[in-house]
Amino acid sequence: MTRNLLLTLLLAAVVAAAAFGVAFLVSGDRALRMAARQGDALEWLRVEFSLDAERFAAVRRLHEEFSIECSAHCAAIVAARERFAPPAEIAALEEHCVGAMTAHFRQVAARMDPAHGERYLALVLPRIRGHTHQGAPSVRLAP
């Protein structure tokens, strides 16, 4: 009898685990998981913050405009590091970059519904302090 009980419990655990796995795969937003996995920040924004076409177009424009500025900031920081610029100069460049990213993220949040904008800022603002400046902060999931 003990053996049958153990087999029954084991079978129930396997069935429960399989059901959970299937439920996880079919639930949630597949587009969101894929966007995050691929680092597609714009698609992640569209899905995660329920951006309609108009808001998404505004965010896309902001992103395209800022990407040029962001690349220039990061290139200046990398160049300063490579030429062994004084730490104060590098810190000033990094602070300017962080300020520009903060302003950009606030502009993006302003294009969202207020609740989504607050949640967006809570997610992205902590990522910019201590940023390496090797490129834009990523939305990729941790491995």
Secondary structure by P-SEA (a helix, b strand, c coil): caaaaaaaaaaaaaaaaaaaaaaaaacccaaaaaaaaacaaaaaaaccccccaaaaaaaaaaaaaaaaaaaaaaaaaaaaaaacccaaaaaaaaaaaaaaaaaaaaaaaaaccaaaaaaaaaccccccccccccccccccccc
